[in-house]
Amino acid sequence: MSFSVDFLNENLNMVNKFLKMNKPIEEINEDLKKETNINHFFRSKVELYEFRDYLLGLTNKKKKEITLNQDLGDFQTPLDFTYKICQYLQNQNLNPEFLLEPTCGEGNFVISALKIFPDLKKVFCIDLQPKYEWEFKLNIIKLRSEREFQAEINFYRLNIFSSEFSNIFKKFEKYTKKEFLVIGNPPWITNTELSKLNSSNLPEKSNFKGLKGLNALTGKSNFDIAEYIMINLLQNLIKSRLSGKIAFLLKDTVIKKLLIENHRNSLKLSKNHALEANFQKIFHIHANGSLFIANFGESSENTCKKLSFHEKTKNPHYEMFGWVNNKFVSNIENYTKYKWLEGKSPKIWRQGVKHDLSKVMVLYYDQKGILLNGNGEKVDIESKFLYPFLKSSDLQVKIAQKSRFELIITQHKLGQDTKLLEEKAPNLWGYLNQNLDKFNARKSKIYNNKPLFSIFGIGDYTFKPYKIGVSGFYKKLNFCLIKPQDDKPVILDDTSYFLFFEKLMDAFFTWIFLNFPDIKEFLSSLVFVNAKRPYTKEVLMRLNYAKLIEKCTFSNFKSFYHENLEGELKMQFNEGDFNTFKSELKKSDN
Ligand SMILES: C[S@@+](CC[C@H](N)C(=O)[O-])C[C@H]1O[C@@H](n2cnc3c(N)ncnc32)[C@H](O)[C@@H]1O
């Protein structure tokens, strides 16, 4: 919010007056309480100076400059949006007496709530940054000069990862059963992004690991700080036996994790709603997020309605996601229709090769037919160790085209001794050794104590001639049939998954079946397409496509093929081939 010069000067005069008077801080706070409704405005005299310096800083700048702290996931919610959110809650008949904003920043949620909820009695706000404390307090002073409100305001400058945060909840125990609203927009940053910034804005490790319900997070290498904050917040609310409503702006992935956690370790969330909002437009960031509204402190409900915040119709269309029969799905209605396909994949889906060194390992031929690496350097190595290579982006077609790249394969089995290459392929050995420092600089721990130039996602399956590949990263699901190229099996990258076959006919039949609409409907009822990698091995392994094959007749199969895929691949087959494929699949299943 921007403040007028007059307003800033008035406040500066007030602080200077306090400084001159040399009154005890308690008396100053009492005076200020009458004027602003803020409790304990200054915790110490030092803060009077801090506030004065902050005001001086603002008045000295023509245009107020707000430096956003990247490691604090700092995206202040615009006032007009917080106002719309509070209005929305009011229209849902919410009229809270108590409000908690756990990472309040400049306080736009609080300002809007004070304008909209007439029965608010107490407001509790927290933020770590001094500049926000003063900005927040100025906002309250300004609001108070414009309108009356009865609510008493409490601001705590503290770190929500500290034990002081949990102590605040002790104050709430006497408000049990009162209408409580917990609202806000927690920092938007992942622990990995934080560690890149060398930030200390993280929960203490011991506390973090010990915290009930967080077991699921600690095992994972990357999680959103907001996920931790929300779970910790809800556990504190449960402990203080409060009930009420929460309304938070969260990434969709965080909402999903909350629902998963609610099922696993009751967070007492019910009547869950995710109202999709246009975060790009509101915050100018590329993230898919929603306003998550739920009741807390009553029971745990494991489903969530998904609507649009911007849609204003009376009976808006909605989808539901969450848990059905102990399975987590993205579209309950569709899942219910296609859950007959839920089970275990008859064949194992494998992930492509991981090497973490594209510039050295992925090669290509230039227009003159010269083999180059990703740095544009000429490479002269034994071709036996080069394989046609497809990236995720190459799998968006029904039948794989000629590969643009070649991948160096240093091992045929996991952990195989690579020293053998020195004799078998001296040129390759020389090239790899020239790049030894780059191999040694690979960050992933999986390469530690492994043979030189190791790769992962490698085994007999890598060298099977026929494959059906699918990209994990693309929102649109596509199964791509891959045949050998130049008499060599084609290799996929580690963002892709694949089934592998010895015989073309088996790959062909499976590929046709995977293209049946039921398969797409089932898989898309499981995945959240906005996730970074919607299709994972775990998801694909849930698809028991044998069930579809079992109930499909030859004539249905044939007409589906003729109508949909014959144009992509002409194959001669008869009912005998079809039945052999079916019975072999059944045998392998048994
Ligand atoms: C995304 S901003 C949202 C601010 C405010 N809730 C709003 O909606 O406008 C996140 C806020 O969290 C605060 N914050 C970040 N880490 C914190 C921590 N460890 N403890 C307390 N506040 C923190 C930041 O200072 C920032 O104001």
The ligand as a Tripos MOL2 file, in Angstrom:
@<TRIPOS>MOLECULE
LIG
   27    29     1     0     0
SMALL
NO_CHARGES

@<TRIPOS>ATOM
      1 C1          3.5910  -14.9590    0.1440 C.3       1 LIG1
      2 S1          3.9140  -13.6870    1.3260 S.3       1 LIG1
      3 C2          2.2640  -13.3850    1.8190 C.3       1 LIG1
      4 C3          2.0420  -12.2760    2.7410 C.3       1 LIG1
      5 C4          0.5970  -12.0930    3.1550 C.3       1 LIG1
      6 N1          0.1020  -13.2770    3.8200 N.3       1 LIG1
      7 C5         -0.2710  -11.7840    1.9570 C.2       1 LIG1
      8 O1         -1.0600  -12.6570    1.5800 O.co2     1 LIG1
      9 O2         -0.1440  -10.7070    1.3940 O.co2     1 LIG1
     10 C6          4.6610  -14.6270    2.5980 C.3       1 LIG1
     11 C7          5.0190  -13.8890    3.8540 C.3       1 LIG1
     12 O3          5.6180  -14.8390    4.7320 O.3       1 LIG1
     13 C8          6.5950  -14.1720    5.5180 C.3       1 LIG1
     14 N2          7.5170  -15.2130    6.0100 N.ar      1 LIG1
     15 C9          8.3850  -15.9580    5.2790 C.ar      1 LIG1
     16 N3          9.0500  -16.8270    6.0530 N.ar      1 LIG1
     17 C10         8.5780  -16.6360    7.3100 C.ar      1 LIG1
     18 C11         8.8700  -17.2480    8.5580 C.ar      1 LIG1
     19 N4          9.7670  -18.2060    8.6510 N.pl3     1 LIG1
     20 N5          8.1920  -16.8300    9.6440 N.ar      1 LIG1
     21 C12         7.2590  -15.8520    9.5560 C.ar      1 LIG1
     22 N6          6.9380  -15.2240    8.3940 N.ar      1 LIG1
     23 C13         7.5850  -15.6190    7.2940 C.ar      1 LIG1
     24 C14         7.2330  -13.2030    4.5360 C.3       1 LIG1
     25 O4          7.8370  -12.1350    5.2400 O.3       1 LIG1
     26 C15         6.0150  -12.7630    3.6950 C.3       1 LIG1
     27 O5          5.4430  -11.5920    4.2040 O.3       1 LIG1
@<TRIPOS>BOND
     1     1     2 1
     2     2     3 1
     3     2    10 1
     4     3     4 1
     5     4     5 1
     6     5     6 1
     7     5     7 1
     8     7     8 2
     9     7     9 1
    10    10    11 1
    11    11    12 1
    12    11    26 1
    13    12    13 1
    14    13    14 1
    15    13    24 1
    16    14    15 ar
    17    14    23 ar
    18    15    16 ar
    19    16    17 ar
    20    17    18 ar
    21    17    23 ar
    22    18    19 1
    23    18    20 ar
    24    20    21 ar
    25    21    22 ar
    26    22    23 ar
    27    24    25 1
    28    24    26 1
    29    26    27 1
@<TRIPOS>SUBSTRUCTURE
     1 LIG1         1 GROUP 0 **** ****
